[in-house]
Amino acid sequence: MLSLILTSDSGEVTIGELADAIGFRQPTITHHAGILVDDGVVERSVRGRQVWLSIASDRLGAVRDLLR
């Protein structure tokens, strides 16, 4: 999930985009995204009916290091 968010053109993806890319159902992605949000790794933004996820700016360096 983190890699897909980090490498997206805009730096953010929707729950639906992640579900399609990974091949899991949206509730599963939402559950795991919630854990990352609670830990402060990912930020969630609701726009209309879409939930967008992005890497928290203060954790961006740590996520990049992790994914190397």
Residue, then its C-alpha position, 0 to 999 in steps of 0.5 A: m500500500l505504501s509503495l503504491i501511494l508513494t509512487s502515484d503521480s499525485g502522491e495520493v490514491t483512493i481506497g478503490e484504486l488501492a483495492d483494484a491494484i492489490g486485488f483485495r476488497q475495499p473493506t480490507i484496504t480500509h481496515h489496513a489504511g485505518i491502522l496506518v492512519d492511527d499510527g500517523v504514517v498515512e493521512r486520510s482525506v475525504r472528498g465527496r464519497q472518495v477517501w484519499l490516502s497520502i503519506a504523512s509529510d513528517r513520515l515521508g523520509a522514513v517510508r522512502d527508507l523503508l521501501r528501498 
